[in-house]
Amino acid sequence: QVQLVESGGGLVQPGGSLRLSCAASASIFSIAAMGWYRQTPGKQRELVAAMPSGGFTNYADSVKGRFTISRDNAKSTVYLQMNSLKSEDTAVYYCNVIVRPGNINYWGQGTQVTVSS
C-alpha cells in the first residue's frame, strides 16, 4: 500500500500563485508516473498535469503556460506550481501515482484550491 500526502492548497486571489506538493511512500524506482487531477462538484475528475517516469510532461490545455509539474526523485515527491490562477481553477486537486508492478493507481486525499477575490 502506497501512502500519498498532499499539501499546499488554500485560498488565493485571481492572478496569484500556489504550489502543491505530494509525497509518496514508495521508492521512485517503482513509480511509473506521477500527476495531478482536479474535480469540481458535479463534474468528472480531470487531468491537470502528468509526468511519466520518462520525464516528458503532459498538461491540460486550460493550464498550459500557467502550471508546471515537477518531481524530486530523491524524495518521491511531485509538485504542481500554479501561476496566474483564475477562478475557474477552483477545485479539489488530487495527486495520482501509478506504481509498478501492475500499474496500480493511488490517489491522495485531495486539497482544496479556491481562487477568489
SULKASUL-V758029 format. One line per field, one symbol per residue. phi: phi as a letter, one per 40 degrees, with the letter a starting at -180 (. if undefined). Layout:
phi->???
//
This chain:
phi->.bcbbcahcibacdgcbabcbabbcbccccccababbaabdgbccbcbaaaccchcbbbcdcbdgbbbcaabccbfbbbbcbbfcbccccacbbcbbbbccgfccbbccgbcbbbac
//
